[in-house]
Amino acid sequence: MMKRSAGVKDSSALIPAHGGLFDKLDSVAFAAPVLYYYLFWVKG
């Protein structure tokens, strides 16, 4: 969100229409801890 407002969104041609590499890493960095705690506490 901060990158978009600054106009420096990382667009890549590696995977068209999916944003850049850092967009993917940002998503994983947020989702991984959530998944870990879900599996640890809920499925425990």
Secondary structure, 3 states (H helix, E strand, C coil): CHHHHHCCCCCCCCCCCCCCHHHHHHHHHHHHHHHHHHHHHHCC
